[in-house]
């Protein structure tokens, strides 16, 4: 049973760390920056931008 708990705690820790970084990025306004860059890249691929 102990062997099964260690990977669970590692996975849970990584999940919580990822969620924390996403929340930090959103509160800093970085989501808008990423969205704007994605729009530019997509428009360049199509040939509009």
Buried (B, 14 or more C-beta within 10 A) or exposed (E): EEEEEEEEEEEEEEEEEEEEEEEEEEEEEEEEEEEEEEEEEEEEEEEEE
